[in-house]
């Protein structure tokens, strides 16, 4: 078996095991693990290597609680996360900023799972808080993010405090795959 086969097998197992985690233990994440997760984001490919993304790491519990108010629903993981990363992107640099930001976020998810940590995506772009204010504006105001930066999402991280079963490969939706044409 080649090294490539071993890596791909491990990645496949990771994909079967990984889930969005919404409940975390009240313990900090080791600084080396945080650095490794951030490094994964910085390794993300981007269109024409523009690298339009920037990341804001938030560990302060009060700030995490304020960020949890950026949307009406779906922000509960922010309240218990050890830390979160806001994925911002300079919308003036490229027309594929959503894709570039999303790839970076997904690589952080996979890196966290590989480290045995949980993560959850909190969508910000095109979302609104309870008063109807843009979630992007709310996050931008809380963290002092410049106007030209779009906010794609916030990714939460922490030690897992919920049980999730691996994905059953027999339940994959193979009917969604089309070969050659629709």
ZIMOZI-V282710 format. One record per pair of residues at least 6 apart in sequence whose ideal C-beta (glycine too) atoms are under 7 Angstrom apart, sorted by the first residue. I is the first residue (numbers start at 1). GAP is how many residues later the second one is. Records with the same first field share a line. If there is no record, write none. Layout:
I=GAP  GAP
This chain:
14=96  99  100
16=150  151  153
17=96  149
18=91  95
19=145
20=100  101
21=97  98  99  139  141
22=54  55  98  140
23=57  138  139
24=56  57  58  94  134  135  136  137
25=133  134  136
27=55  132
28=54
29=53  54  88  128  129  130
33=82  84
34=49
36=75  79
37=71  74  75  120
38=17  19
40=67  68  71
41=14  63  66  67
43=64
44=59  60  63
45=58
46=6  54
47=47  49  53
50=43  44
52=37  38  41  42  45  48
53=34  35  36  47  48  51
54=34  95
55=30  31  32
56=29  30  32  87  89
57=26  28
58=6  9  25  26  28
59=24
63=79
64=14  15  17  20
65=14
66=76
67=11  17  72  75  87
68=7  10  11
69=60
70=54  59  65  68  69
71=56  58  64
72=56  57  58
74=48
75=47
77=43  45  79
78=6  44  76  78
80=78
81=75  76  77
82=75  76  77
83=74
84=70  71  72  73
85=23  70
86=53  57  65  68
87=14  17  18  65  66  68
88=57  61  62  63
89=8  11  12  60  61  63
90=58  59
91=6  57  59
92=56
94=6
97=53
98=54
101=51
102=50
105=16  47  48  50
108=11  47
109=10  46
112=6  7  45
117=40  41  42
118=40  42
119=36  37  38
120=36
121=32  34
122=31  32  34
123=30
124=11  12  15  27  28  29  30
125=11  25  26  27
127=8
128=6  7
129=6  9
136=14  15
139=6  12
140=11
145=6
